[in-house]
Amino acid sequence: MAAATNSYGELLTLVLNGYGMDAIKIARSIYETELNIIWLKNHPEDALDFLDYNLIQQKQLYDEMDEDQRKAVPKERYDEMMANYKRVLPRFTSRRDKTRPRNEWSRVSIYDRAKEAEQQWKEQMAADGVRDNGNSLYRTFYRRASSMHHMDIDGVFASMDEDMNALMAPS
């Protein structure tokens, strides 16, 4: 939550200084953080996966090191890392390959986590007497923000004006 609060300050700074496109990228990360918070609140049994996925990431980082970098890792630290990795790997393997971990901590896709969160938000809005407009933040905001973040073709078009010129900050 503290990280999301800091990100919100960054977002406001960018928006107030005309960097809206970059602010959207930060808003995307705040949305993902919120989805994780809600998921873990509703599914505390997944908290250990959230924490232990770091052991997978440590091994992946080690695998990316060159030989000189690997030599700098003490044998005791390497042995501890490998023991931890082997201990948690069965919880994170992909369906196709039981020797490789999946690409994220959760067994549930971000889309499914978003669907659950949005249902919870709708129920809370109804309880608060707020009318739901029926739009999905995942299908509207998150998809567009992801396109801007990854600069797929939708992100490229979002960063251009009607004359096909790049939008330059401040804008």
PyMOL commands that place a pseudoatom at each C-alpha (Angstrom):
pseudoatom trace, name=CA, resn=MET, resi=1, chain=A, elem=C, hetatm=0, pos=[0.000, 0.000, 0.000]
pseudoatom trace, name=CA, resn=ALA, resi=2, chain=A, elem=C, hetatm=0, pos=[2.868, 2.356, 0.772]
pseudoatom trace, name=CA, resn=ALA, resi=3, chain=A, elem=C, hetatm=0, pos=[4.347, 1.731, -2.677]
pseudoatom trace, name=CA, resn=ALA, resi=4, chain=A, elem=C, hetatm=0, pos=[0.990, 2.528, -4.293]
pseudoatom trace, name=CA, resn=THR, resi=5, chain=A, elem=C, hetatm=0, pos=[0.762, 5.729, -2.247]
pseudoatom trace, name=CA, resn=ASN, resi=6, chain=A, elem=C, hetatm=0, pos=[4.191, 6.797, -3.498]
pseudoatom trace, name=CA, resn=SER, resi=7, chain=A, elem=C, hetatm=0, pos=[3.154, 5.935, -7.044]
pseudoatom trace, name=CA, resn=TYR, resi=8, chain=A, elem=C, hetatm=0, pos=[0.052, 8.074, -6.637]
pseudoatom trace, name=CA, resn=GLY, resi=9, chain=A, elem=C, hetatm=0, pos=[2.286, 11.042, -5.745]
pseudoatom trace, name=CA, resn=GLU, resi=10, chain=A, elem=C, hetatm=0, pos=[4.364, 10.350, -8.861]
pseudoatom trace, name=CA, resn=LEU, resi=11, chain=A, elem=C, hetatm=0, pos=[1.185, 10.161, -10.938]
pseudoatom trace, name=CA, resn=LEU, resi=12, chain=A, elem=C, hetatm=0, pos=[-0.045, 13.528, -9.656]
pseudoatom trace, name=CA, resn=THR, resi=13, chain=A, elem=C, hetatm=0, pos=[3.339, 15.122, -10.323]
pseudoatom trace, name=CA, resn=LEU, resi=14, chain=A, elem=C, hetatm=0, pos=[3.305, 13.884, -13.909]
pseudoatom trace, name=CA, resn=VAL, resi=15, chain=A, elem=C, hetatm=0, pos=[-0.314, 14.902, -14.563]
pseudoatom trace, name=CA, resn=LEU, resi=16, chain=A, elem=C, hetatm=0, pos=[0.164, 18.368, -13.097]
pseudoatom trace, name=CA, resn=ASN, resi=17, chain=A, elem=C, hetatm=0, pos=[3.219, 18.898, -15.291]
pseudoatom trace, name=CA, resn=GLY, resi=18, chain=A, elem=C, hetatm=0, pos=[1.669, 17.742, -18.570]
pseudoatom trace, name=CA, resn=TYR, resi=19, chain=A, elem=C, hetatm=0, pos=[2.966, 14.164, -18.713]
pseudoatom trace, name=CA, resn=GLY, resi=20, chain=A, elem=C, hetatm=0, pos=[-0.389, 12.389, -18.838]
pseudoatom trace, name=CA, resn=MET, resi=21, chain=A, elem=C, hetatm=0, pos=[0.776, 9.503, -21.040]
pseudoatom trace, name=CA, resn=ASP, resi=22, chain=A, elem=C, hetatm=0, pos=[3.433, 8.537, -18.512]
pseudoatom trace, name=CA, resn=ALA, resi=23, chain=A, elem=C, hetatm=0, pos=[0.999, 9.073, -15.645]
pseudoatom trace, name=CA, resn=ILE, resi=24, chain=A, elem=C, hetatm=0, pos=[-1.297, 6.454, -17.196]
pseudoatom trace, name=CA, resn=LYS, resi=25, chain=A, elem=C, hetatm=0, pos=[1.548, 3.929, -17.081]
pseudoatom trace, name=CA, resn=ILE, resi=26, chain=A, elem=C, hetatm=0, pos=[1.934, 4.549, -13.355]
pseudoatom trace, name=CA, resn=ALA, resi=27, chain=A, elem=C, hetatm=0, pos=[-1.840, 4.382, -12.867]
pseudoatom trace, name=CA, resn=ARG, resi=28, chain=A, elem=C, hetatm=0, pos=[-1.698, 0.934, -14.467]
pseudoatom trace, name=CA, resn=SER, resi=29, chain=A, elem=C, hetatm=0, pos=[0.756, -0.240, -11.815]
pseudoatom trace, name=CA, resn=ILE, resi=30, chain=A, elem=C, hetatm=0, pos=[-1.446, 1.210, -9.058]
pseudoatom trace, name=CA, resn=TYR, resi=31, chain=A, elem=C, hetatm=0, pos=[-4.400, -0.748, -10.499]
pseudoatom trace, name=CA, resn=GLU, resi=32, chain=A, elem=C, hetatm=0, pos=[-2.328, -3.963, -10.493]
pseudoatom trace, name=CA, resn=THR, resi=33, chain=A, elem=C, hetatm=0, pos=[-1.267, -3.296, -6.897]
pseudoatom trace, name=CA, resn=GLU, resi=34, chain=A, elem=C, hetatm=0, pos=[-4.890, -2.809, -5.898]
pseudoatom trace, name=CA, resn=LEU, resi=35, chain=A, elem=C, hetatm=0, pos=[-5.858, -6.082, -7.596]
pseudoatom trace, name=CA, resn=ASN, resi=36, chain=A, elem=C, hetatm=0, pos=[-3.135, -7.915, -5.671]
pseudoatom trace, name=CA, resn=ILE, resi=37, chain=A, elem=C, hetatm=0, pos=[-4.210, -6.344, -2.381]
pseudoatom trace, name=CA, resn=ILE, resi=38, chain=A, elem=C, hetatm=0, pos=[-7.839, -7.289, -2.936]
pseudoatom trace, name=CA, resn=TRP, resi=39, chain=A, elem=C, hetatm=0, pos=[-6.934, -10.802, -4.084]
pseudoatom trace, name=CA, resn=LEU, resi=40, chain=A, elem=C, hetatm=0, pos=[-4.737, -11.453, -1.059]
pseudoatom trace, name=CA, resn=LYS, resi=41, chain=A, elem=C, hetatm=0, pos=[-7.355, -9.997, 1.287]
pseudoatom trace, name=CA, resn=ASN, resi=42, chain=A, elem=C, hetatm=0, pos=[-10.015, -12.298, -0.203]
pseudoatom trace, name=CA, resn=HIS, resi=43, chain=A, elem=C, hetatm=0, pos=[-7.657, -15.288, -0.596]
pseudoatom trace, name=CA, resn=PRO, resi=44, chain=A, elem=C, hetatm=0, pos=[-5.199, -15.255, 2.320]
pseudoatom trace, name=CA, resn=GLU, resi=45, chain=A, elem=C, hetatm=0, pos=[-4.236, -18.822, 1.419]
pseudoatom trace, name=CA, resn=ASP, resi=46, chain=A, elem=C, hetatm=0, pos=[-2.328, -17.316, -1.550]
pseudoatom trace, name=CA, resn=ALA, resi=47, chain=A, elem=C, hetatm=0, pos=[-0.172, -15.007, 0.582]
pseudoatom trace, name=CA, resn=LEU, resi=48, chain=A, elem=C, hetatm=0, pos=[2.598, -17.608, 0.812]
pseudoatom trace, name=CA, resn=ASP, resi=49, chain=A, elem=C, hetatm=0, pos=[2.704, -17.844, -3.000]
pseudoatom trace, name=CA, resn=PHE, resi=50, chain=A, elem=C, hetatm=0, pos=[2.973, -14.057, -3.185]
pseudoatom trace, name=CA, resn=LEU, resi=51, chain=A, elem=C, hetatm=0, pos=[5.927, -14.117, -0.803]
pseudoatom trace, name=CA, resn=ASP, resi=52, chain=A, elem=C, hetatm=0, pos=[7.643, -17.272, -2.037]
pseudoatom trace, name=CA, resn=TYR, resi=53, chain=A, elem=C, hetatm=0, pos=[7.611, -16.278, -5.679]
pseudoatom trace, name=CA, resn=ASN, resi=54, chain=A, elem=C, hetatm=0, pos=[10.597, -14.120, -4.763]
pseudoatom trace, name=CA, resn=LEU, resi=55, chain=A, elem=C, hetatm=0, pos=[12.583, -17.355, -4.368]
pseudoatom trace, name=CA, resn=ILE, resi=56, chain=A, elem=C, hetatm=0, pos=[11.745, -18.172, -7.994]
pseudoatom trace, name=CA, resn=GLN, resi=57, chain=A, elem=C, hetatm=0, pos=[12.803, -14.679, -9.060]
pseudoatom trace, name=CA, resn=GLN, resi=58, chain=A, elem=C, hetatm=0, pos=[16.113, -14.966, -7.199]
pseudoatom trace, name=CA, resn=LYS, resi=59, chain=A, elem=C, hetatm=0, pos=[16.958, -18.159, -9.099]
pseudoatom trace, name=CA, resn=GLN, resi=60, chain=A, elem=C, hetatm=0, pos=[15.908, -16.562, -12.393]
pseudoatom trace, name=CA, resn=LEU, resi=61, chain=A, elem=C, hetatm=0, pos=[18.185, -13.613, -11.694]
pseudoatom trace, name=CA, resn=TYR, resi=62, chain=A, elem=C, hetatm=0, pos=[21.041, -15.964, -10.866]
pseudoatom trace, name=CA, resn=ASP, resi=63, chain=A, elem=C, hetatm=0, pos=[20.462, -17.775, -14.174]
pseudoatom trace, name=CA, resn=GLU, resi=64, chain=A, elem=C, hetatm=0, pos=[20.925, -14.464, -16.014]
pseudoatom trace, name=CA, resn=MET, resi=65, chain=A, elem=C, hetatm=0, pos=[24.303, -13.787, -14.390]
pseudoatom trace, name=CA, resn=ASP, resi=66, chain=A, elem=C, hetatm=0, pos=[27.498, -14.328, -16.339]
pseudoatom trace, name=CA, resn=GLU, resi=67, chain=A, elem=C, hetatm=0, pos=[30.141, -16.723, -15.037]
pseudoatom trace, name=CA, resn=ASP, resi=68, chain=A, elem=C, hetatm=0, pos=[32.108, -14.047, -13.158]
pseudoatom trace, name=CA, resn=GLN, resi=69, chain=A, elem=C, hetatm=0, pos=[28.980, -12.826, -11.387]
pseudoatom trace, name=CA, resn=ARG, resi=70, chain=A, elem=C, hetatm=0, pos=[28.043, -16.387, -10.422]
pseudoatom trace, name=CA, resn=LYS, resi=71, chain=A, elem=C, hetatm=0, pos=[31.514, -16.962, -8.963]
pseudoatom trace, name=CA, resn=ALA, resi=72, chain=A, elem=C, hetatm=0, pos=[30.932, -13.991, -6.655]
pseudoatom trace, name=CA, resn=VAL, resi=73, chain=A, elem=C, hetatm=0, pos=[27.971, -15.754, -5.019]
pseudoatom trace, name=CA, resn=PRO, resi=74, chain=A, elem=C, hetatm=0, pos=[29.189, -17.673, -1.963]
pseudoatom trace, name=CA, resn=LYS, resi=75, chain=A, elem=C, hetatm=0, pos=[28.599, -21.434, -2.144]
pseudoatom trace, name=CA, resn=GLU, resi=76, chain=A, elem=C, hetatm=0, pos=[26.500, -21.337, 1.039]
pseudoatom trace, name=CA, resn=ARG, resi=77, chain=A, elem=C, hetatm=0, pos=[24.239, -18.674, -0.475]
pseudoatom trace, name=CA, resn=TYR, resi=78, chain=A, elem=C, hetatm=0, pos=[23.946, -20.636, -3.729]
pseudoatom trace, name=CA, resn=ASP, resi=79, chain=A, elem=C, hetatm=0, pos=[23.079, -23.845, -1.865]
pseudoatom trace, name=CA, resn=GLU, resi=80, chain=A, elem=C, hetatm=0, pos=[20.461, -22.009, 0.204]
pseudoatom trace, name=CA, resn=MET, resi=81, chain=A, elem=C, hetatm=0, pos=[18.971, -20.427, -2.932]
pseudoatom trace, name=CA, resn=MET, resi=82, chain=A, elem=C, hetatm=0, pos=[18.780, -23.792, -4.722]
pseudoatom trace, name=CA, resn=ALA, resi=83, chain=A, elem=C, hetatm=0, pos=[17.232, -25.543, -1.715]
pseudoatom trace, name=CA, resn=ASN, resi=84, chain=A, elem=C, hetatm=0, pos=[14.578, -22.827, -1.445]
pseudoatom trace, name=CA, resn=TYR, resi=85, chain=A, elem=C, hetatm=0, pos=[13.966, -22.896, -5.201]
pseudoatom trace, name=CA, resn=LYS, resi=86, chain=A, elem=C, hetatm=0, pos=[13.516, -26.673, -5.276]
pseudoatom trace, name=CA, resn=ARG, resi=87, chain=A, elem=C, hetatm=0, pos=[11.227, -26.485, -2.235]
pseudoatom trace, name=CA, resn=VAL, resi=88, chain=A, elem=C, hetatm=0, pos=[8.808, -23.972, -3.782]
pseudoatom trace, name=CA, resn=LEU, resi=89, chain=A, elem=C, hetatm=0, pos=[9.076, -24.836, -7.492]
pseudoatom trace, name=CA, resn=PRO, resi=90, chain=A, elem=C, hetatm=0, pos=[6.287, -27.455, -7.439]
pseudoatom trace, name=CA, resn=ARG, resi=91, chain=A, elem=C, hetatm=0, pos=[3.812, -24.712, -6.454]
pseudoatom trace, name=CA, resn=PHE, resi=92, chain=A, elem=C, hetatm=0, pos=[4.800, -22.540, -9.423]
pseudoatom trace, name=CA, resn=THR, resi=93, chain=A, elem=C, hetatm=0, pos=[5.348, -24.905, -12.334]
pseudoatom trace, name=CA, resn=SER, resi=94, chain=A, elem=C, hetatm=0, pos=[3.527, -24.298, -15.552]
pseudoatom trace, name=CA, resn=ARG, resi=95, chain=A, elem=C, hetatm=0, pos=[0.984, -26.811, -16.740]
pseudoatom trace, name=CA, resn=ARG, resi=96, chain=A, elem=C, hetatm=0, pos=[3.090, -27.770, -19.737]
pseudoatom trace, name=CA, resn=ASP, resi=97, chain=A, elem=C, hetatm=0, pos=[6.524, -28.037, -18.132]
pseudoatom trace, name=CA, resn=LYS, resi=98, chain=A, elem=C, hetatm=0, pos=[6.931, -29.223, -14.545]
pseudoatom trace, name=CA, resn=THR, resi=99, chain=A, elem=C, hetatm=0, pos=[10.601, -28.158, -14.538]
pseudoatom trace, name=CA, resn=ARG, resi=100, chain=A, elem=C, hetatm=0, pos=[9.941, -24.467, -15.214]
pseudoatom trace, name=CA, resn=PRO, resi=101, chain=A, elem=C, hetatm=0, pos=[8.017, -21.917, -13.154]
pseudoatom trace, name=CA, resn=ARG, resi=102, chain=A, elem=C, hetatm=0, pos=[5.131, -19.900, -14.530]
pseudoatom trace, name=CA, resn=ASN, resi=103, chain=A, elem=C, hetatm=0, pos=[5.668, -16.209, -15.256]
pseudoatom trace, name=CA, resn=GLU, resi=104, chain=A, elem=C, hetatm=0, pos=[3.874, -14.741, -12.249]
pseudoatom trace, name=CA, resn=TRP, resi=105, chain=A, elem=C, hetatm=0, pos=[3.229, -15.428, -8.600]
pseudoatom trace, name=CA, resn=SER, resi=106, chain=A, elem=C, hetatm=0, pos=[-0.487, -16.121, -8.899]
pseudoatom trace, name=CA, resn=ARG, resi=107, chain=A, elem=C, hetatm=0, pos=[-2.076, -19.207, -10.381]
pseudoatom trace, name=CA, resn=VAL, resi=108, chain=A, elem=C, hetatm=0, pos=[-5.012, -16.942, -11.261]
pseudoatom trace, name=CA, resn=SER, resi=109, chain=A, elem=C, hetatm=0, pos=[-4.693, -14.590, -14.223]
pseudoatom trace, name=CA, resn=ILE, resi=110, chain=A, elem=C, hetatm=0, pos=[-4.793, -10.851, -13.704]
pseudoatom trace, name=CA, resn=TYR, resi=111, chain=A, elem=C, hetatm=0, pos=[-8.006, -10.867, -15.772]
pseudoatom trace, name=CA, resn=ASP, resi=112, chain=A, elem=C, hetatm=0, pos=[-9.703, -13.241, -13.315]
pseudoatom trace, name=CA, resn=ARG, resi=113, chain=A, elem=C, hetatm=0, pos=[-8.399, -11.275, -10.330]
pseudoatom trace, name=CA, resn=ALA, resi=114, chain=A, elem=C, hetatm=0, pos=[-9.810, -8.123, -11.943]
pseudoatom trace, name=CA, resn=LYS, resi=115, chain=A, elem=C, hetatm=0, pos=[-13.209, -9.759, -12.530]
pseudoatom trace, name=CA, resn=GLU, resi=116, chain=A, elem=C, hetatm=0, pos=[-13.439, -10.682, -8.858]
pseudoatom trace, name=CA, resn=ALA, resi=117, chain=A, elem=C, hetatm=0, pos=[-12.337, -7.213, -7.718]
pseudoatom trace, name=CA, resn=GLU, resi=118, chain=A, elem=C, hetatm=0, pos=[-14.775, -5.488, -10.055]
pseudoatom trace, name=CA, resn=GLN, resi=119, chain=A, elem=C, hetatm=0, pos=[-17.629, -7.632, -8.758]
pseudoatom trace, name=CA, resn=GLN, resi=120, chain=A, elem=C, hetatm=0, pos=[-16.664, -6.639, -5.218]
pseudoatom trace, name=CA, resn=TRP, resi=121, chain=A, elem=C, hetatm=0, pos=[-16.513, -2.959, -6.236]
pseudoatom trace, name=CA, resn=LYS, resi=122, chain=A, elem=C, hetatm=0, pos=[-19.972, -3.202, -7.849]
pseudoatom trace, name=CA, resn=GLU, resi=123, chain=A, elem=C, hetatm=0, pos=[-21.418, -4.695, -4.693]
pseudoatom trace, name=CA, resn=GLN, resi=124, chain=A, elem=C, hetatm=0, pos=[-19.833, -1.971, -2.581]
pseudoatom trace, name=CA, resn=MET, resi=125, chain=A, elem=C, hetatm=0, pos=[-21.114, 0.743, -4.929]
pseudoatom trace, name=CA, resn=ALA, resi=126, chain=A, elem=C, hetatm=0, pos=[-24.636, -0.708, -4.720]
pseudoatom trace, name=CA, resn=ALA, resi=127, chain=A, elem=C, hetatm=0, pos=[-24.400, -0.781, -0.930]
pseudoatom trace, name=CA, resn=ASP, resi=128, chain=A, elem=C, hetatm=0, pos=[-23.273, 2.857, -1.011]
pseudoatom trace, name=CA, resn=GLY, resi=129, chain=A, elem=C, hetatm=0, pos=[-26.122, 3.833, -3.338]
pseudoatom trace, name=CA, resn=VAL, resi=130, chain=A, elem=C, hetatm=0, pos=[-23.793, 4.596, -6.272]
pseudoatom trace, name=CA, resn=ARG, resi=131, chain=A, elem=C, hetatm=0, pos=[-25.048, 3.592, -9.708]
pseudoatom trace, name=CA, resn=ASP, resi=132, chain=A, elem=C, hetatm=0, pos=[-22.726, 1.301, -11.670]
pseudoatom trace, name=CA, resn=ASN, resi=133, chain=A, elem=C, hetatm=0, pos=[-22.106, 2.481, -15.239]
pseudoatom trace, name=CA, resn=GLY, resi=134, chain=A, elem=C, hetatm=0, pos=[-21.397, -1.098, -16.360]
pseudoatom trace, name=CA, resn=ASN, resi=135, chain=A, elem=C, hetatm=0, pos=[-17.884, -0.387, -17.620]
pseudoatom trace, name=CA, resn=SER, resi=136, chain=A, elem=C, hetatm=0, pos=[-15.052, -2.691, -16.703]
pseudoatom trace, name=CA, resn=LEU, resi=137, chain=A, elem=C, hetatm=0, pos=[-11.828, -0.968, -15.649]
pseudoatom trace, name=CA, resn=TYR, resi=138, chain=A, elem=C, hetatm=0, pos=[-9.935, -4.002, -16.891]
pseudoatom trace, name=CA, resn=ARG, resi=139, chain=A, elem=C, hetatm=0, pos=[-11.468, -3.885, -20.384]
pseudoatom trace, name=CA, resn=THR, resi=140, chain=A, elem=C, hetatm=0, pos=[-11.294, -0.113, -20.732]
pseudoatom trace, name=CA, resn=PHE, resi=141, chain=A, elem=C, hetatm=0, pos=[-8.569, 1.512, -18.662]
pseudoatom trace, name=CA, resn=TYR, resi=142, chain=A, elem=C, hetatm=0, pos=[-6.208, -1.429, -18.045]
pseudoatom trace, name=CA, resn=ARG, resi=143, chain=A, elem=C, hetatm=0, pos=[-6.097, -2.651, -21.641]
pseudoatom trace, name=CA, resn=ARG, resi=144, chain=A, elem=C, hetatm=0, pos=[-5.377, 0.844, -22.955]
pseudoatom trace, name=CA, resn=ALA, resi=145, chain=A, elem=C, hetatm=0, pos=[-2.821, 1.589, -20.224]
pseudoatom trace, name=CA, resn=SER, resi=146, chain=A, elem=C, hetatm=0, pos=[-1.073, -1.729, -20.952]
pseudoatom trace, name=CA, resn=SER, resi=147, chain=A, elem=C, hetatm=0, pos=[-0.927, -0.828, -24.634]
pseudoatom trace, name=CA, resn=MET, resi=148, chain=A, elem=C, hetatm=0, pos=[0.673, 2.497, -23.721]
pseudoatom trace, name=CA, resn=HIS, resi=149, chain=A, elem=C, hetatm=0, pos=[3.111, 0.780, -21.390]
pseudoatom trace, name=CA, resn=HIS, resi=150, chain=A, elem=C, hetatm=0, pos=[4.172, -1.870, -23.915]
pseudoatom trace, name=CA, resn=MET, resi=151, chain=A, elem=C, hetatm=0, pos=[3.775, 0.411, -26.952]
pseudoatom trace, name=CA, resn=ASP, resi=152, chain=A, elem=C, hetatm=0, pos=[1.840, -2.088, -29.020]
pseudoatom trace, name=CA, resn=ILE, resi=153, chain=A, elem=C, hetatm=0, pos=[-0.017, -0.577, -31.991]
pseudoatom trace, name=CA, resn=ASP, resi=154, chain=A, elem=C, hetatm=0, pos=[-2.842, 0.738, -29.801]
pseudoatom trace, name=CA, resn=GLY, resi=155, chain=A, elem=C, hetatm=0, pos=[-0.253, 2.401, -27.559]
pseudoatom trace, name=CA, resn=VAL, resi=156, chain=A, elem=C, hetatm=0, pos=[1.457, 3.940, -30.580]
pseudoatom trace, name=CA, resn=PHE, resi=157, chain=A, elem=C, hetatm=0, pos=[-1.836, 5.397, -31.814]
pseudoatom trace, name=CA, resn=ALA, resi=158, chain=A, elem=C, hetatm=0, pos=[-2.670, 6.653, -28.307]
pseudoatom trace, name=CA, resn=SER, resi=159, chain=A, elem=C, hetatm=0, pos=[0.581, 8.618, -28.305]
pseudoatom trace, name=CA, resn=MET, resi=160, chain=A, elem=C, hetatm=0, pos=[-0.151, 10.429, -31.560]
pseudoatom trace, name=CA, resn=ASP, resi=161, chain=A, elem=C, hetatm=0, pos=[-2.354, 13.355, -32.458]
pseudoatom trace, name=CA, resn=GLU, resi=162, chain=A, elem=C, hetatm=0, pos=[-4.881, 13.412, -35.313]
pseudoatom trace, name=CA, resn=ASP, resi=163, chain=A, elem=C, hetatm=0, pos=[-2.108, 14.342, -37.783]
pseudoatom trace, name=CA, resn=MET, resi=164, chain=A, elem=C, hetatm=0, pos=[-0.053, 11.290, -36.752]
pseudoatom trace, name=CA, resn=ASN, resi=165, chain=A, elem=C, hetatm=0, pos=[2.506, 13.411, -34.887]
pseudoatom trace, name=CA, resn=ALA, resi=166, chain=A, elem=C, hetatm=0, pos=[3.864, 12.173, -31.579]
pseudoatom trace, name=CA, resn=LEU, resi=167, chain=A, elem=C, hetatm=0, pos=[2.279, 13.830, -28.563]
pseudoatom trace, name=CA, resn=MET, resi=168, chain=A, elem=C, hetatm=0, pos=[5.055, 15.679, -26.787]
pseudoatom trace, name=CA, resn=ALA, resi=169, chain=A, elem=C, hetatm=0, pos=[4.950, 16.743, -23.189]
pseudoatom trace, name=CA, resn=PRO, resi=170, chain=A, elem=C, hetatm=0, pos=[3.750, 18.921, -21.774]
pseudoatom trace, name=CA, resn=SER, resi=171, chain=A, elem=C, hetatm=0, pos=[0.431, 18.231, -23.375]
for i in range(1, 171): cmd.bond("trace and resi %d" % i, "trace and resi %d" % (i + 1))
show_as sticks, trace
zoom trace
